[in-house]
Amino acid sequence: MTHPPRSNAALPGPGSSFAFDANQETLDFLQRGFEEYGDIWAIPPQGGAENVAGDGGLPVWVLNDPEAIHEILTRRQPDYGKGVGFERVKMLLGDGLIVSDGDHWRTRRKMLQPAFSRPSVGAMGGLIARCIEERAETWEAHADSGDPLDIVDEANRLGLRIILRSVFGDDLEALDAREGGNPFNLVVDTVQRDLMFAMRFRQLWPVVRELVEARRARGAAGEAEDFLGRYLAARDRDSGEPLDMEGMVDELMTLLVAGHETTAATTAWAWSLLARHQDVQRALAAEVDAVGPAVMDGKMIQGRYDLGSRVIHETLRLYPPVWMFTRKALKDDVLAGHPVPAGTQILITPYLLHRHPAYWEEPERFDPSRIPSSGIAPVRGAYIPFSSGPRRCAGDGFALNATVQHLVWASSRYHLDALCPDAPAIEPGVNLRARDPIPLSVTRR
Ligand code: HEM
């Protein structure tokens, strides 16, 4: 569907278009726009270019207003679908939860929601603990040698193990034992996220299919406490049907894609912040000493460590892994007093929203006292690392649990120091990652 070009005189904005993408140039452009035009502005279309305005001919809206963002993510969610950029992810993840829309998404989300419930995620604590323990050898070696540990690489490797073990459980051993090694290691051994990577990544689909078939063939398919077990047990609420193979593989790959880099980046940024804020690191160690190690009793552990949870929330405020996402108006609407024509693409940038000076005092300062451990920020809509409303991240509880669990484990044993006092450079790609390695020195407590 194309619209005739319209002017959007009501909204301020630059005179010419801009080809936004997931990169630093775009973040700089959005930052400048926010400073110049405020919380709601528009980028003019480039002669209706499909790659700029999606449907062509319409200005792209840029929102940095908590209330307007809250509206479209929550109450008006049915009127705003996934926007520009998601079609690329769709090529990779088919109809998985992140990219699907409408009835298909609604049915799937209901069907799979039990896998993300507190008891289900709480029961995965033991799987996560095993992955954390697996990395102990590396931490010990660094504590012995005094060689700095690159926390970016470490968190990446740990994050991959955590999501793989939470999805495949004990079948991870079968993956590790494959000729040529675990094929998923490609994700941590390749830094580039280019076409070549996408092609090699696509070759993982048959691997996942094999694992699903092997689990099914063993019988008792839906009993395991991993995501694969939960997804095999999932039934459509109306038809009673399970996921078909294609849906199953897309949904499992969605978990791996959604859960790996996001959680890994959060762990890396958290440690980078703690290493540069010794007072908070000491307070966290004291909390862990007082509460004790994380007990795997099938319940969520995150709420037991108040400061631990606050550290993660403040990390997610400063370094939201999903630093930008989009929506598309499905019908004509009025937002903050401005008419929004159907088809309008909307850019939401948690990175800028989380540093909005009207809502955050000294936004650049790391201060875990800002957001309570519940994750509900003082100003509605101003803190959205997991998005909000019906399409809020399904894995939020899992991610918080896994990252707090790692903070607790490492705080009880080690002390980390930054080699450089400055904040590391960011790389706003698909996720917000660190641009360079972040070496930290590890000493035993
Ligand atoms: C700190 C870590 C994480 C962050 C910051 C994060 C962030 C997000 C955000 C912002 C969205 C919504 C995007 C949008 O509305 O357009 C999302 C969706 C989603 N995430 Fe996460 N995520 C994290 C970890 C995880 C993990 C560990 C899993 C799985 C175990 C996961 C599974 C999903 C799924 C399935 C969706 C789609 C939900 C739906 O639309 O129904 N995420 N995530």
Residues whose N, C-alpha, C, O or C-beta is under 5 A from the ligand:
A	BS01	HEM	L97 I98 R109 L255 A258 G259 T262 T263 T266 P321 V322 F325 T326 I384 P385 F386 S387 P390 R391 R392 C393 A394 G395 F398 A399
